[in-house]
């Protein structure tokens, strides 16, 4: 599993969210983390925002037309690992888990992911001369980012927000 | 345009430089992405691109970025032999440059951070990634390529610095990619990952290569600065020399 920022999410309704984290080379704990979610006026998606403590002043914004108010935390988050709610989407269930350390988000992991479609295919059996093919040996060492993994951002934001709400309880 | 973007800044720059400069650049990057969304989103009826498409604006009325993007997309349409086409993706044939815009917008955001002095960071826009610098001193950024057959597994890892990576496939959103020339959903590969210097063309080529089907990987491999890794439905991976150099 990716170590940090597990899966970035894609959505067919226009929702844009940003998760920011800063790490200094000398320390592991992020000094600031902010999530800003903006949803377009056409859909009534909740704008999930979280403002953990940090050196940077966080911003919470919601685009006009959203029906749910953004959640802004003035205080800190309780340390620990919190599961967000499991949110059903068109492509499957999304559930995230948040790790809070030192009052700030240090990791977000996807616990449940849509299973995806598998299409049977006419497989091209020609080996292109410019391409090489052999067994891939994947090292188990940590991964920073995953390419090709996207999930519905609304579900992600909802699950994440639920986890952060619980972390504040 | 329907994407969650995450920024991970590992080295904000020299201590003598104010942390505020990078903070401000991150804010500017966020504002920039919202601006791009407002201007280019095919989902927003009031975006410049939609208004241009229905004739409410002329091309000269539009922001210079619109002309820049459409020119770049026309170059890509020709280079991909029509597999990438701004009019080939919407069912109504409307303008949709988002296959290029997303990557281009992230490239610009990365430049904002670099200009502010941030040395090492990763920007992840819905699985399309730009990295600058290193994940930690002496360690390249490690980008996992999702196994198209299993969401929990990574099929390959690329160790990269100062490179963009985009992956295209149908395994999450279903049949959303079509060969713009024929309208056919391609089935030759389960996923195609493209690696190159900037995300705009990398993003567009990942989609175009997927749309090109069996001919996709060779088309990308033939380009001097782009690498390709393609995984078929049997789980067999093929990759070009440029990707080979980065496989971890």
Interface residues (C-beta under 8 A of the other chain):
Chain A: X1 X2 X4 X5 X7 X8 X9 X10 X11 X12 X13 X14 X15 X16 X17 X18 X19 X20 X21 X22 X23 X24 X25 X32 X36 X38 X40 X42 X55 X56 X59 X91 X113 X114 X115 X116 X117 X118 X119 X120 X121 X122 X123 X124 X126 X127 X128 X130 X131 X132 X133 X136 X138 X139 X141 X142 X143 X144 X145 X146 X147 X148 X149 X150 X151 X153 X156 X157
Chain B: X1 X2 X3 X4 X5 X6 X7 X8 X9 X10 X11 X12 X19 X22 X23 X26 X27 X30 X33 X34 X37 X41 X43 X44 X45 X122 X124 X125 X126 X127 X128 X129 X131 X135 X136 X137 X141 X142 X143 X144 X145 X146 X148 X149 X151 X152 X154 X155 X156 X157 X158 X165 X166 X167 X168 X169 X170 X171 X172 X173 X174 X187 X188 X189 X190 X191 X193 X213 X214 X217 X218 X221 X222 X228 X230 X232 X233 X234 X236 X237 X238 X239 X240 X241 X244 X247 X248
